[in-house]
């Protein structure tokens, strides 16, 4: 088999063969007309070549747009991305089992066998299978059948007398052991083949693991010949020696083509550290840049008289006594505000923990220092609620504020803008409308961003840029409980405050897990509460009917209006509705007109209806625990007893959901959710400029992150601008990846 016998993997199936051939042709590094190395092209143009890591795969491999689009689905744009598209596992092709020992192997297990073909039969079939090849293998201890389905080309490769290595799933028939071959290799006479560790890559429709392996091998060959291969190395030499790491080039070769598990492990150790180090070094640089920026002068808050006045104002404004956790966080914020560099603090607090009261304290301190505050919320409904709440507390104390949203009349909006520019308003609460160019402040000193993950980095940066020559203090709030491991990684450049107790008098939500048979009784319970004047949410996992979801919002709204909730005002809310439609539905529900709201997870954040006392989640097994906790937080916002009912099929999923019934602590639930489901793409909080881990695991590798963060802080403390020769490659890579980093404070 010229050009194939030495491969440690089989050809793809017939139906994928044309696509594979096209991919390989497009990536072939041996054809000068197809591939023009970037360094050569740049030299011909009279410009210096770009570093290897920032060159596009299209430029280096000569790929067509269709293949580039497929690679982009996997986040692969540059050579750096391709070389760091790591295997998620390896198929172990080492250690062939003697045929006689197959009797003790479990049925259906994947095994490796080496043997000589003593006879074989090739059949052409009708239908999608098209071909079947059956060979009898002998190894001295016994015989077995090896079967290839759907690969007609095998007929020209396999014949009696060949020594062959096969891997596949084991079956037992009356005739003895049989294998459906998934991978095979023809072993040449005299060759001592002991097997390989074959990488298996995350793939996408139209681009298989086999195709990706070919592209990665091509990129590795290209880089091996590149004159600036040293630009692969992002870790400074002193750091590599200190940590005992292999070089980047060696690590990339070993992670993609390890000879032993030990090589793969050493490569992974180095590359995981590098991923965490790059995250931590960027966070440390942002911290360093922020410390050099001028902040609004809040030093007057250190004056005992002013501090006492702020405390008295807050006591009069709040209709309740602050918890110890709230008092601790307010003191942390006060210390930040008095520093010469801008505050950049993340305030975590479980649902109902009193984050708005803490924000009110920060706004009072800003007003006492003579500065304005901007409070940004993700929806008009939530902005209106927060504005009413804040002005209800702070208005009697003399603070002036206004609501600025997109639906305001032009005359009203213009009047608010004039007041802002003149300094007649201490506070503006709004949505993205605050970010428009015509919105200006006389003295913006504090930016409060609620439910921060609903806003992009550039939106948050735009709000900060409205303070003129200084950078405003920023308080970012989130009600999504984030485990310590995740918070320290995602928000590595923020100071994190935690409100870890609920206000006194708040009654915990009672949570129950029920199976599908209990649904009629649960619906009757919901109706009974609605008739008594309370309100309820009914959450569905999908908008329309689908195979994945048993319940859809549109269908349930139609059915329940006619059956269980007949005669009651029932609303429908989902993501395909326009912003105006969503706001109308929520206004009716918040006003108490709609008794039951059937919705998707669009109500997860930004809805505050104290009269809602029931959260019913259908197909609860479709949701993560942290998401269910957020949904549960929509009820229990008053002194009345509230309920969360989770309906799901039986089995293991019910046991997972019982965590919700055992605890109301969002941080315990978030830790369990992270353990069960993994981190995903940073739990959905990744934004522009933030890293996406390809190899590191936030839970398993957290000690490595702690070490990498400590080392990164030491590097930046010694060389804040990365100007030392040993940091040159790292600095060039970071600049190429994020040229606007100087304007990005928080990822």
C-alpha positions as CSV (number, residue, x, y, z in Angstrom):
1,X,0.0,0.0,0.0
2,X,2.3,2.8,-1.2
3,X,1.8,6.0,0.8
4,X,-0.5,4.3,3.3
5,X,1.1,1.2,4.8
6,X,3.1,3.2,7.3
7,X,0.1,5.1,8.7
8,X,-1.1,4.2,12.2
9,X,-4.7,4.8,11.3
10,X,-7.1,3.7,8.6
11,X,-8.5,5.6,5.7
12,X,-11.8,7.3,6.5
13,X,-15.1,5.8,5.4
14,X,-16.1,5.9,1.7
15,X,-18.7,8.6,2.2
16,X,-16.1,10.9,3.8
17,X,-13.3,10.1,1.3
18,X,-13.9,12.8,-1.2
19,X,-14.1,15.5,1.5
20,X,-11.0,14.2,3.1
21,X,-9.0,14.2,-0.2
22,X,-10.1,17.8,-0.8
23,X,-9.0,18.8,2.7
24,X,-5.6,17.1,2.3
25,X,-5.0,18.6,-1.1
26,X,-5.8,22.0,0.2
27,X,-3.3,21.6,3.1
28,X,-0.5,19.7,1.3
29,X,2.8,21.3,2.3
30,X,4.8,19.7,-0.5
31,X,3.4,21.7,-3.4
32,X,5.0,25.2,-3.7
33,X,2.2,26.5,-5.9
34,X,-0.3,25.7,-3.1
35,X,1.6,26.8,-0.1
36,X,3.6,30.0,0.0
37,X,5.3,30.4,3.4
38,X,4.3,33.6,5.1
39,X,8.0,34.5,5.7
40,X,8.7,34.2,1.9
41,X,5.6,36.1,1.0
42,X,6.5,38.9,3.4
43,X,10.0,39.1,2.2
44,X,8.8,39.4,-1.4
45,X,6.6,42.3,-0.4
46,X,9.5,44.0,1.4
47,X,7.8,43.7,4.9
48,X,9.1,41.8,7.9
49,X,7.3,38.4,8.5
50,X,4.7,38.1,11.2
51,X,5.5,35.7,14.1
52,X,4.5,32.1,13.5
53,X,1.9,32.2,16.2
54,X,-0.1,35.0,14.7
55,X,0.0,33.8,11.0
56,X,-3.4,32.6,9.8
57,X,-3.9,29.0,8.9
58,X,-5.2,30.1,5.5
59,X,-2.0,31.9,4.8
60,X,0.3,29.1,5.9
61,X,-1.6,26.1,4.6
62,X,-3.2,27.6,1.6
63,X,-6.7,26.6,2.7
64,X,-9.8,27.5,0.8
65,X,-12.6,29.5,2.5
66,X,-14.8,26.5,3.1
67,X,-12.2,24.7,5.1
68,X,-11.3,27.9,7.0
69,X,-15.0,28.4,7.9
70,X,-15.0,24.9,9.3
71,X,-11.9,25.5,11.3
72,X,-13.3,28.8,12.6
73,X,-16.2,26.8,14.2
74,X,-13.5,25.2,16.4
75,X,-11.9,28.5,17.2
76,X,-9.0,27.9,14.8
77,X,-7.9,31.0,12.9
78,X,-4.1,31.2,13.4
79,X,-1.3,28.7,13.5
80,X,-1.2,29.2,17.3
81,X,-4.9,28.1,17.4
82,X,-4.3,25.0,15.2
83,X,-1.2,23.8,17.1
84,X,-3.2,24.3,20.3
85,X,-6.2,22.3,19.2
86,X,-5.3,19.6,21.5
87,X,-6.5,16.0,21.6
88,X,-9.2,15.3,24.1
89,X,-8.1,11.7,24.4
90,X,-5.8,9.1,22.8
91,X,-6.7,5.7,21.4
92,X,-4.2,3.3,22.8
93,X,-2.9,1.1,19.9
94,X,-0.2,-0.4,21.9
95,X,-0.1,-3.9,23.4
96,X,-1.8,-6.4,21.0
97,X,-3.7,-9.1,22.9
98,X,-3.0,-12.8,21.9
99,X,-6.1,-14.2,20.3
100,X,-6.4,-17.0,22.8
101,X,-6.9,-14.4,25.6
102,X,-9.8,-12.7,23.9
103,X,-12.2,-15.2,25.6
104,X,-11.7,-13.3,28.9
105,X,-12.3,-9.8,27.4
106,X,-15.7,-8.3,27.8
107,X,-18.1,-8.3,24.9
108,X,-18.1,-4.9,23.1
109,X,-14.7,-3.8,24.4
110,X,-12.2,-2.2,22.0
111,X,-9.1,-4.4,21.7
112,X,-5.9,-4.6,19.7
113,X,-4.8,-7.7,17.8
114,X,-1.8,-8.6,15.7
115,X,-1.9,-11.5,13.3
116,X,-1.3,-13.0,9.9
117,X,-4.2,-13.1,7.3
118,X,-4.7,-16.7,6.4
119,X,-7.8,-16.1,4.2
120,X,-10.2,-13.3,3.3
121,X,-13.4,-12.6,1.4
122,X,-14.5,-9.4,-0.3
123,X,-18.2,-8.8,-1.0
124,X,-19.9,-5.9,-2.8
125,X,-23.3,-5.0,-1.2
126,X,-26.3,-3.0,-2.1
127,X,-27.4,-0.1,0.1
128,X,-25.3,2.3,2.2
129,X,-22.8,-0.3,3.4
130,X,-21.7,-1.0,-0.1
131,X,-18.9,-3.4,0.9
132,X,-17.8,-6.0,3.4
133,X,-14.4,-7.6,3.9
134,X,-13.9,-10.6,6.2
135,X,-10.4,-11.8,7.1
136,X,-9.3,-14.7,9.3
137,X,-6.3,-13.7,11.5
138,X,-3.9,-16.2,13.1
139,X,-1.2,-15.3,15.7
140,X,0.0,-18.7,16.9
141,X,-2.4,-18.8,19.9
142,X,-5.6,-19.0,17.8
143,X,-7.7,-17.6,15.1
144,X,-10.4,-14.8,14.9
145,X,-12.4,-13.0,12.3
146,X,-11.8,-9.3,11.4
147,X,-14.6,-7.6,9.5
148,X,-14.5,-4.2,7.6
149,X,-17.8,-2.7,6.7
150,X,-18.4,0.1,4.1
151,X,-14.8,0.4,3.0
152,X,-14.4,-1.1,-0.6
153,X,-10.8,0.1,-0.9
154,X,-9.8,-2.5,1.8
155,X,-10.2,-5.2,-0.9
156,X,-7.1,-3.9,-2.7
157,X,-5.0,-3.7,0.4
158,X,-5.8,-6.8,2.4
159,X,-4.9,-10.3,1.2
160,X,-3.6,-13.6,2.6
161,X,0.0,-13.6,3.9
162,X,0.0,-10.0,5.2
163,X,0.8,-9.3,8.8
164,X,-1.8,-6.8,10.1
165,X,-2.5,-4.8,13.2
166,X,-6.2,-4.3,13.9
167,X,-8.3,-2.5,16.5
168,X,-12.0,-2.7,16.9
169,X,-15.0,-3.7,19.0
170,X,-15.0,-7.3,20.1
171,X,-18.0,-9.6,19.5
172,X,-18.5,-13.3,20.2
173,X,-20.4,-15.6,17.8
174,X,-20.8,-19.4,17.6
175,X,-17.8,-19.3,15.3
176,X,-15.7,-17.7,18.0
177,X,-14.2,-14.2,18.5
178,X,-15.0,-11.5,15.8
179,X,-14.0,-7.9,15.5
180,X,-15.6,-4.9,13.7
181,X,-12.4,-3.2,12.6
182,X,-12.2,0.6,13.2
183,X,-8.4,1.0,12.7
184,X,-5.8,-1.1,11.0
185,X,-2.2,-1.1,9.8
186,X,-0.3,-3.3,7.5
187,X,3.0,-4.3,9.2
188,X,5.9,-4.6,6.8
189,X,8.1,-7.7,6.9
190,X,10.8,-7.3,9.5
191,X,9.1,-4.3,11.1
192,X,8.8,-4.3,14.9
193,X,5.5,-2.5,15.4
194,X,4.4,-2.1,19.0
195,X,1.6,0.3,18.5
196,X,1.0,4.1,18.9
197,X,-1.0,6.5,21.0
198,X,-3.4,8.0,18.4
199,X,-4.7,11.4,19.2
200,X,-8.5,12.0,18.9
201,X,-9.4,15.7,18.3
202,X,-12.6,17.6,19.0
203,X,-14.2,17.9,15.6
204,X,-17.1,19.5,13.8
205,X,-19.5,18.5,11.0
206,X,-17.5,18.3,7.8
207,X,-14.1,18.1,9.5
208,X,-13.1,14.9,11.2
209,X,-10.5,14.1,13.8
210,X,-8.5,12.4,10.9
211,X,-8.7,15.6,8.8
212,X,-7.6,17.7,11.8
213,X,-4.7,15.4,12.5
214,X,-3.4,15.8,8.9
215,X,-3.7,19.6,9.1
216,X,-1.9,19.6,12.5
217,X,0.9,17.4,11.2
218,X,1.3,19.8,8.2
219,X,1.5,22.8,10.5
220,X,4.1,21.1,12.7
221,X,6.2,20.3,9.6
222,X,5.9,24.0,8.5
223,X,6.9,25.3,11.9
224,X,9.8,22.8,12.1
225,X,11.4,24.5,9.1
226,X,10.5,28.1,10.0
227,X,13.5,30.3,10.9
228,X,11.6,32.0,13.8
229,X,10.5,28.8,15.5
230,X,11.7,30.4,18.7
231,X,8.6,32.6,18.7
232,X,6.6,29.5,19.8
233,X,8.2,29.9,23.2
234,X,6.0,32.1,25.4
235,X,7.4,31.2,28.7
236,X,10.6,33.0,29.7
237,X,13.7,30.9,29.9
238,X,14.3,31.5,33.7
239,X,10.7,30.4,34.3
240,X,11.1,27.2,32.3
241,X,14.3,26.3,34.2
242,X,12.6,27.2,37.5
243,X,9.6,25.0,36.9
244,X,11.4,22.2,35.0
245,X,9.4,22.5,31.9
246,X,10.3,21.2,28.4
247,X,10.4,23.6,25.6
248,X,7.3,24.7,23.7
249,X,8.3,22.9,20.5
250,X,8.9,19.7,22.3
251,X,5.6,20.0,24.2
252,X,3.6,20.5,21.0
253,X,5.2,17.5,19.4
254,X,4.6,15.3,22.4
255,X,1.0,16.4,23.0
256,X,0.1,15.6,19.4
257,X,2.3,12.5,18.9
258,X,3.3,11.0,22.2
259,X,5.4,7.9,22.1
260,X,4.4,7.1,25.7
261,X,1.8,8.3,28.2
262,X,4.6,9.9,30.2
263,X,5.5,12.2,27.2
264,X,1.8,13.3,26.9
265,X,1.7,14.0,30.7
266,X,4.9,16.1,30.6
267,X,3.6,18.0,27.6
268,X,0.2,18.6,29.2
269,X,1.8,19.8,32.5
270,X,3.8,22.5,30.6
271,X,0.9,23.5,28.3
272,X,-1.7,23.8,31.1
273,X,0.7,26.0,33.0
274,X,1.1,28.2,29.9
275,X,-2.6,28.6,29.4
276,X,-3.1,29.8,33.0
277,X,0.1,31.9,32.9
278,X,-1.2,33.8,29.8
279,X,-4.5,34.5,31.6
280,X,-2.7,35.6,34.7
281,X,-0.1,37.7,33.0
282,X,-2.8,39.7,31.1
283,X,-4.8,40.1,34.3
284,X,-1.7,41.3,36.1
285,X,-0.9,43.8,33.3
286,X,-4.4,45.2,33.5
287,X,-4.0,45.6,37.2
288,X,-0.7,47.3,36.7
289,X,-2.2,49.7,34.1
290,X,-5.2,50.4,36.3
291,X,-2.9,51.3,39.3
292,X,-1.2,53.9,37.1
293,X,-4.5,55.5,36.0
294,X,-5.9,58.5,37.9
295,X,-9.2,58.0,39.7
296,X,-11.7,60.5,40.9
297,X,-10.7,62.1,44.2
298,X,-12.8,60.5,47.0
299,X,-10.2,61.2,49.7
300,X,-12.8,63.4,51.5
301,X,-14.4,60.1,52.7
302,X,-11.5,59.7,55.1
303,X,-12.7,62.7,57.0
304,X,-14.5,61.5,60.1
305,X,-17.3,64.0,59.7
306,X,-18.0,63.0,56.1
307,X,-17.8,59.3,56.9
308,X,-20.2,59.7,59.8
309,X,-22.6,61.7,57.6
310,X,-22.6,59.0,54.9
311,X,-23.4,56.3,57.6
312,X,-26.3,58.4,59.0
313,X,-27.7,59.0,55.5
314,X,-27.6,55.3,54.7
315,X,-29.3,54.4,58.1
316,X,-32.1,56.8,57.4
317,X,-32.5,55.6,53.8
318,X,-32.6,51.8,54.4
319,X,-35.8,50.3,55.8
320,X,-33.8,47.5,57.4
321,X,-30.6,46.9,59.3
322,X,-27.5,45.9,57.2
323,X,-26.1,42.4,57.7
324,X,-22.6,41.9,58.9
325,X,-21.6,40.8,55.4
326,X,-23.1,44.0,53.9
327,X,-21.2,46.1,56.3
328,X,-17.9,44.3,55.6
329,X,-18.3,44.8,51.8
330,X,-19.3,48.5,52.2
331,X,-16.1,49.0,54.2
332,X,-14.0,47.3,51.4
333,X,-15.6,49.6,48.9
334,X,-14.9,52.7,51.0
335,X,-11.3,51.7,51.2
336,X,-11.1,51.3,47.4
337,X,-12.8,54.6,46.8
338,X,-10.2,56.4,48.9
339,X,-7.3,55.1,46.9
340,X,-5.7,57.1,44.0
341,X,-6.3,54.3,41.5
342,X,-9.7,53.3,40.2
343,X,-11.7,50.6,42.1
344,X,-12.5,47.5,40.0
345,X,-14.5,45.3,42.3
346,X,-16.8,42.4,41.7
347,X,-19.6,42.1,44.2
348,X,-21.0,38.5,44.4
349,X,-24.1,37.9,46.3
350,X,-26.7,35.2,46.3
351,X,-30.2,36.0,45.2
352,X,-31.8,38.3,47.8
353,X,-28.6,39.0,49.7
354,X,-28.9,42.8,49.5
355,X,-26.5,43.8,46.7
356,X,-28.7,46.8,45.8
357,X,-28.3,48.2,49.4
358,X,-24.5,47.9,49.0
359,X,-24.7,49.8,45.7
360,X,-26.8,52.4,47.4
361,X,-24.1,52.9,50.0
362,X,-21.5,53.4,47.3
363,X,-23.7,55.9,45.5
364,X,-24.1,57.9,48.8
365,X,-20.4,58.0,49.2
366,X,-19.9,59.2,45.6
367,X,-22.4,62.0,46.2
368,X,-20.7,63.0,49.4
369,X,-17.4,63.3,47.5
370,X,-19.2,65.5,44.9
371,X,-19.4,63.0,42.1
372,X,-22.2,61.5,40.0
373,X,-23.0,57.8,39.7
374,X,-24.3,55.7,36.8
375,X,-26.1,52.5,37.4
376,X,-26.5,50.2,34.3
377,X,-29.0,47.3,34.2
378,X,-29.5,44.8,31.3
379,X,-33.2,45.4,30.7
380,X,-35.6,48.4,30.8
381,X,-37.8,46.5,33.3
382,X,-35.0,45.9,35.7
383,X,-33.6,49.4,35.2
384,X,-37.0,50.9,36.1
385,X,-37.3,48.6,39.2
386,X,-33.8,49.5,40.4
387,X,-34.4,53.2,39.8
388,X,-37.6,53.2,41.8
389,X,-35.9,51.2,44.6
390,X,-32.8,53.4,44.7
391,X,-34.6,56.8,44.5
392,X,-37.2,55.5,47.0
393,X,-34.3,54.9,49.5
394,X,-32.0,57.9,48.6
395,X,-34.5,60.5,47.4
396,X,-35.6,61.5,50.9
397,X,-32.0,61.9,51.8
398,X,-31.6,64.6,49.1
399,X,-30.1,62.6,46.2
400,X,-31.4,63.5,42.8
401,X,-31.7,60.8,40.1
402,X,-33.4,59.9,36.9
403,X,-34.2,56.9,34.7
404,X,-32.6,56.9,31.2
405,X,-33.8,54.2,28.8
406,X,-34.4,53.9,25.1
407,X,-38.2,54.2,25.3
408,X,-38.2,57.7,26.8
409,X,-39.8,60.6,24.9
410,X,-37.2,62.8,23.2
411,X,-38.2,65.9,25.3
412,X,-37.8,63.9,28.5
413,X,-34.5,62.4,27.4
414,X,-33.1,65.8,26.4
415,X,-34.1,67.3,29.8
416,X,-32.3,64.5,31.6
417,X,-29.1,64.9,29.5
418,X,-29.1,68.7,30.3
419,X,-29.3,67.9,34.0
420,X,-26.5,65.3,33.8
421,X,-24.2,67.7,32.0
422,X,-25.0,70.5,34.4
423,X,-24.4,68.3,37.4
424,X,-27.9,68.6,38.7
425,X,-28.3,64.8,39.0
426,X,-26.4,62.7,41.4
427,X,-27.6,59.4,39.9
428,X,-28.7,58.1,36.5
429,X,-30.1,54.5,36.2
430,X,-30.5,53.1,32.7
431,X,-29.7,50.5,30.1
432,X,-27.4,50.6,27.1
433,X,-29.0,54.1,26.5
434,X,-26.4,55.5,28.9
435,X,-23.7,54.5,26.5
436,X,-24.8,56.6,23.5
437,X,-22.5,59.4,22.4
438,X,-24.8,62.3,23.4
439,X,-24.8,61.2,27.1
440,X,-22.3,63.2,29.1
441,X,-21.6,63.8,32.8
442,X,-20.4,66.7,34.7
443,X,-18.4,64.6,37.1
444,X,-18.9,60.9,36.7
445,X,-17.1,59.1,39.7
446,X,-18.8,55.8,40.1
447,X,-20.1,53.2,37.6
448,X,-22.3,50.4,39.0
449,X,-23.0,47.5,36.5
450,X,-25.7,45.1,37.5
451,X,-25.7,41.5,36.1
452,X,-22.4,42.2,34.5
453,X,-22.3,39.2,32.2
454,X,-25.1,40.7,30.1
455,X,-22.7,43.4,29.0
456,X,-19.7,43.1,26.8
457,X,-16.2,44.4,27.7
458,X,-16.3,47.2,25.2
459,X,-19.7,48.4,26.6
460,X,-18.4,48.5,30.1
461,X,-15.3,50.3,28.8
462,X,-17.5,52.8,27.0
463,X,-19.2,53.7,30.3
464,X,-15.9,54.2,32.0
465,X,-14.7,56.5,29.2
466,X,-17.4,59.0,30.1
467,X,-15.6,60.4,33.1
468,X,-13.1,62.5,31.2
469,X,-9.4,62.4,32.2
470,X,-10.0,60.1,35.2
471,X,-11.2,56.5,35.2
472,X,-14.3,56.1,37.4
473,X,-14.5,53.7,40.2
474,X,-16.3,50.5,39.0
475,X,-18.5,48.2,41.0
476,X,-19.7,45.1,39.1
477,X,-22.5,43.1,40.6
478,X,-23.6,39.6,39.9
479,X,-26.3,37.4,41.4
480,X,-24.8,34.3,39.7
481,X,-22.9,32.4,42.4
482,X,-19.5,31.7,41.1
483,X,-17.3,29.0,42.8
484,X,-14.0,30.2,44.2
485,X,-12.0,28.3,41.5
486,X,-14.0,29.9,38.7
487,X,-14.2,33.4,40.2
488,X,-10.4,33.6,40.7
489,X,-9.8,32.5,37.1
490,X,-12.4,34.5,35.2
491,X,-12.1,37.6,37.2
492,X,-8.3,37.4,37.9
493,X,-7.9,41.1,37.5
494,X,-10.8,42.1,39.8
495,X,-11.0,42.4,43.6
496,X,-13.9,40.1,44.7
497,X,-16.3,40.8,47.5
498,X,-18.8,38.3,48.8
499,X,-22.1,38.8,50.6
500,X,-22.5,35.4,52.2
501,X,-25.6,35.8,54.3
502,X,-29.3,36.7,53.7
503,X,-31.2,39.6,55.4
504,X,-33.1,38.5,58.6
505,X,-36.8,37.6,58.0
506,X,-36.3,36.3,54.5
507,X,-38.0,32.8,54.3
508,X,-36.1,30.1,52.4
509,X,-37.8,28.8,49.3
510,X,-39.1,25.3,49.8
511,X,-37.9,23.1,46.9
512,X,-39.4,19.8,45.8
513,X,-38.4,17.3,43.1
514,X,-41.3,15.4,41.5
515,X,-41.6,13.0,38.5
516,X,-43.9,13.4,35.5
517,X,-46.8,11.5,37.2
518,X,-47.2,14.3,39.7
519,X,-47.7,17.1,37.1
520,X,-51.5,17.2,37.4
521,X,-51.4,17.7,41.2
522,X,-48.6,20.3,40.8
523,X,-50.6,22.3,38.3
524,X,-53.7,22.2,40.6
525,X,-51.4,23.5,43.4
526,X,-50.3,26.4,41.2
527,X,-53.9,27.2,40.2
528,X,-54.9,27.3,43.9
529,X,-52.2,29.8,44.8
530,X,-53.0,32.0,41.8
531,X,-56.7,32.1,42.8
532,X,-55.6,33.2,46.3
533,X,-53.9,36.3,44.7
534,X,-50.3,35.0,44.3
535,X,-48.4,34.6,41.0
536,X,-46.3,31.8,39.5
537,X,-43.7,31.1,36.9
538,X,-43.8,28.0,34.7
539,X,-40.5,27.5,32.9
540,X,-40.0,25.3,29.8
541,X,-36.6,24.4,28.3
542,X,-37.6,25.2,24.7
543,X,-39.6,27.7,22.7
544,X,-41.2,25.3,20.2
545,X,-41.6,21.6,20.2
546,X,-38.4,19.7,19.6
547,X,-36.9,16.2,20.1
548,X,-34.8,17.3,23.0
549,X,-37.5,18.9,25.1
550,X,-40.7,17.3,26.3
551,X,-42.2,20.7,27.1
552,X,-42.1,23.9,25.0
553,X,-43.3,27.3,26.1
554,X,-45.5,28.0,23.1
555,X,-47.3,24.7,23.3
556,X,-47.6,24.7,27.1
557,X,-49.1,28.2,27.0
558,X,-51.7,27.0,24.5
559,X,-52.6,23.8,26.4
560,X,-52.6,25.2,29.9
561,X,-54.7,28.2,29.0
562,X,-57.4,25.7,27.9
563,X,-57.0,23.2,30.7
564,X,-55.3,23.6,34.1
565,X,-55.3,27.4,34.0
566,X,-58.5,28.1,32.2
567,X,-60.0,31.4,33.1
568,X,-56.8,32.8,34.6
569,X,-54.6,35.5,33.0
570,X,-51.7,33.6,31.5
571,X,-48.7,35.3,29.9
572,X,-46.0,33.9,27.5
573,X,-42.4,35.1,27.3
574,X,-39.5,33.7,25.2
575,X,-36.4,34.8,23.5
576,X,-37.8,35.2,20.0
577,X,-40.1,38.0,21.1
578,X,-39.0,41.6,20.4
579,X,-37.6,43.7,23.2
580,X,-40.8,45.8,23.3
581,X,-43.0,42.6,23.4
582,X,-40.9,41.2,26.3
583,X,-41.2,44.5,28.3
584,X,-45.0,44.6,27.8
585,X,-45.4,41.0,29.1
586,X,-43.1,41.7,32.1
587,X,-44.9,44.9,32.9
588,X,-48.2,43.1,33.0
589,X,-46.7,40.4,35.2
590,X,-44.9,42.9,37.5
591,X,-48.2,44.9,37.9
592,X,-50.0,41.7,39.1
593,X,-52.4,41.5,36.1
594,X,-50.9,38.3,34.7
595,X,-51.2,35.5,37.3
596,X,-49.1,32.9,35.6
597,X,-46.2,33.5,33.3
598,X,-45.1,30.6,31.0
599,X,-41.6,31.3,29.9
600,X,-38.2,30.1,28.9
601,X,-35.0,31.0,30.8
602,X,-35.3,34.7,29.7
603,X,-36.7,35.3,33.2
604,X,-33.5,33.9,34.8
605,X,-32.1,37.4,35.4
606,X,-33.6,40.8,35.7
607,X,-37.1,40.1,37.0
608,X,-38.3,41.2,40.5
609,X,-41.9,40.4,41.3
610,X,-42.3,40.0,45.1
611,X,-45.8,38.6,44.7
612,X,-44.5,35.6,42.7
613,X,-44.5,32.7,45.1
614,X,-44.1,29.6,42.9
615,X,-41.4,28.6,40.4
616,X,-42.4,25.5,38.4
617,X,-39.7,24.1,36.1
618,X,-40.7,21.5,33.6
619,X,-38.1,19.1,32.3
620,X,-35.8,20.3,35.0
621,X,-33.2,17.7,34.1
622,X,-32.4,19.8,31.0
623,X,-30.9,22.6,33.2
624,X,-27.7,23.0,35.2
625,X,-28.0,23.3,38.9
626,X,-26.7,26.9,38.9
627,X,-29.3,27.9,36.3
628,X,-32.0,26.3,38.4
629,X,-30.9,28.2,41.4
630,X,-31.1,31.4,39.4
631,X,-34.6,30.5,38.4
632,X,-35.5,29.7,42.0
633,X,-34.3,33.2,42.9
634,X,-37.2,34.8,41.0
635,X,-39.5,33.8,43.9
636,X,-39.0,34.1,47.7
637,X,-38.5,37.9,47.4
638,X,-41.0,38.8,50.1
639,X,-42.0,37.5,53.6
640,X,-44.5,35.0,52.2
641,X,-43.6,31.3,51.9
642,X,-42.5,30.5,48.3
643,X,-42.0,27.2,46.5
644,X,-39.8,25.8,43.7
645,X,-41.0,22.6,42.1
646,X,-38.8,20.7,39.7
647,X,-40.5,18.1,37.4
648,X,-38.2,15.6,35.7
649,X,-38.2,11.9,34.7
650,X,-36.9,9.4,37.2
651,X,-33.4,8.0,37.4
652,X,-30.0,9.5,38.0
653,X,-31.1,12.9,36.9
654,X,-33.5,13.1,39.9
655,X,-30.7,12.4,42.3
656,X,-28.7,15.3,40.8
657,X,-31.7,17.6,41.2
658,X,-32.1,16.7,44.9
659,X,-29.1,18.9,45.6
660,X,-31.5,21.8,45.0
661,X,-33.9,20.4,47.7
662,X,-31.1,19.9,50.2
663,X,-29.7,23.5,50.1
664,X,-30.5,27.1,49.2
665,X,-26.8,28.1,49.3
666,X,-26.0,29.2,45.7
667,X,-22.3,28.7,46.2
668,X,-22.7,25.1,47.3
669,X,-24.9,24.5,44.3
670,X,-22.4,26.2,42.0
671,X,-19.5,24.1,43.2
672,X,-21.6,20.9,42.7
673,X,-22.7,22.1,39.2
674,X,-19.0,22.8,38.3
675,X,-18.0,19.4,39.5
676,X,-20.8,17.6,37.6
677,X,-20.9,19.6,34.3
678,X,-17.4,21.0,34.1
679,X,-16.5,24.6,33.4
680,X,-17.6,24.7,29.8
681,X,-16.6,28.0,28.2
682,X,-16.0,29.6,31.6
683,X,-19.7,29.0,32.5
684,X,-20.9,31.3,29.8
685,X,-19.1,34.3,31.2
686,X,-16.3,34.5,28.6
687,X,-16.2,37.9,26.8
688,X,-14.1,39.6,24.2
689,X,-10.4,39.5,25.1
690,X,-10.8,36.7,27.6
691,X,-9.0,33.3,27.1
692,X,-10.7,30.0,26.3
693,X,-8.9,27.1,27.9
694,X,-8.2,24.3,25.4
695,X,-6.4,21.9,27.8
696,X,-6.6,23.2,31.3
697,X,-9.5,22.1,33.6
698,X,-10.5,24.7,36.2
699,X,-11.3,22.2,39.0
700,X,-8.7,19.6,38.4
701,X,-5.9,22.0,37.6
702,X,-6.7,24.8,40.0
703,X,-3.5,24.4,42.0
704,X,-1.6,24.9,38.8
705,X,-3.6,28.2,38.2
706,X,-2.7,29.4,41.7
707,X,1.0,28.8,41.0
708,X,0.8,30.4,37.5
709,X,-0.9,33.4,39.0
710,X,1.7,33.9,41.6
711,X,4.5,33.6,39.0
712,X,2.8,36.0,36.6
713,X,2.4,38.6,39.4
714,X,6.1,38.3,40.1
715,X,7.0,38.8,36.4
716,X,4.8,41.9,36.1
717,X,6.1,43.3,39.4
718,X,9.7,43.1,38.1
719,X,8.9,44.1,34.5
720,X,5.5,45.8,34.2
721,X,5.7,46.6,30.5
722,X,7.5,43.3,29.5
723,X,10.5,45.2,28.1
724,X,13.2,42.7,29.2
725,X,14.8,40.6,26.4
726,X,13.5,37.4,28.0
727,X,9.9,38.7,27.7
728,X,10.1,39.9,24.1
729,X,8.3,37.0,22.5
730,X,5.6,37.1,25.2
731,X,5.1,40.8,24.8
732,X,4.8,40.6,21.0
733,X,2.3,37.7,21.2
734,X,0.1,39.6,23.7
735,X,0.2,42.8,21.6
736,X,-0.8,40.9,18.5
737,X,-3.6,39.0,20.3
738,X,-5.2,42.1,22.0
739,X,-4.0,45.4,20.6
740,X,-6.7,47.2,22.5
741,X,-5.7,45.7,25.8
742,X,-4.9,49.2,27.2
743,X,-8.6,50.0,27.1
744,X,-9.8,46.8,28.6
745,X,-10.0,46.8,32.3
746,X,-12.1,43.7,33.0
747,X,-12.4,40.5,30.9
